[in-house]
Amino acid sequence: MTLLRDPFALVNAIKFGMDQHTRISLFVWALQLHTGEPLSAITVRGEDTNGTAHTLIVESVGDQVGVTGAKQLVVKLPEQVAGSDLWITVSLHGLTSNRALVKIKP
């Protein structure tokens, strides 16, 4: 794992998973899955500067150590993004987060 801030490349020379797509961490307040509920219940959506919607795959969710009520989500960036910005929202149980801006390298 490497710790970097944006802008992010969509693919990475280092293979951390099954592929070389870049993964990013999102920190979300008050996100709680029900007992036995799968990760797929969480929807992470990114909208690029052309208005194209992308679904980001949630690969893990865990408690943020030392911050009560915060969760860390690891998501895989999409294969393509038009432009250099990706506005990300997280949804669960009918509630959606504020948008967060992530810069993507051209």
N, C-alpha and C positions, 0 to 999 in steps of 0.2 A: 504494500500500500504506500502511496505517496500522498502527501498533503499539499494541495495546490489550491489557489483560488482562480476564479474565472479570469480570462476566457479559457474555455475547455475545448480541446479537439474532440471530435465525435469518435475517433478511433485512437487507440493508444498503441505504441510500439511494444509495450509490456503486456503480456497476456495474463490477466488476473482471474479470469473466469473461463467459460467455455469459448469465448470469442475475445476480440480485441476492442470491443466497444467500451467507451469510458463510462465508469460508474461515478455517481456523485452522491454525497450525503445531504439529506434535507433534515432540518431539525424542526419538529412540529410540536406545538403545545396542546395538551389535552386530547391527544389521539388515543383511543382505547378500543381495541378489538374485543368482541365478546369471546368468552371461553370457547375454544374449538373453531372459531371463525378463521377462515383462510386469509392469507395475504391478499388474495385476489379481491377481497372486499374493499380494499383501499384502491381508489382510482387516482393516479397521478397523470395530469394532463399538461402538455406544453403547447403553447401557441406561438408560432414563429412570426416574424415581421410581415409575412405575406398573409397572415390570418389562417394558415394551415394548422389544424389540430393534430397533435401527436400524442399517443398513449405511451407513457413511460412504464416499463416493467419494474414492479417493486420486487427486489430480491431479498431484502431482509428488513425487519423492524425490531428495534430493541430499545430498552430504557437508556436515556442519556445519563451516564454516571454523574452523580453530584447535583443533578437538577431535577427535583421532584416534579413530575407531571410532563416532562419533555420526552419525546421519542426521537430516535434517529432512524430515518428511512434511507436505505441504499437503493438507488434506482439506476437503471441503465438508460443512457441517452439514446435517442432514436437514430436510425441509420442516416437520415437526411434532415437538414433544417435549412429552410430558405432564409437567407439573411444572417445576421449575427446575434440576434437576441432570441431568447426563449422565455416566455412568461409562463411560470409553473404554478399550478394549483393542486391541492391535495383534497380529496373528498372521501367521506366515510359517513354512513348512516344519514344521508341526506344533507349533511353540512359540508360546506366548501370553505377552504382557507382563503386568506388574502392572496393576491398574486405576488410571486417573487421573481425577480429578473435574474436570469443566468445568461452570461455572454458566451457565445460559441465562436471559436476561431473560424475565420473564413477559409 
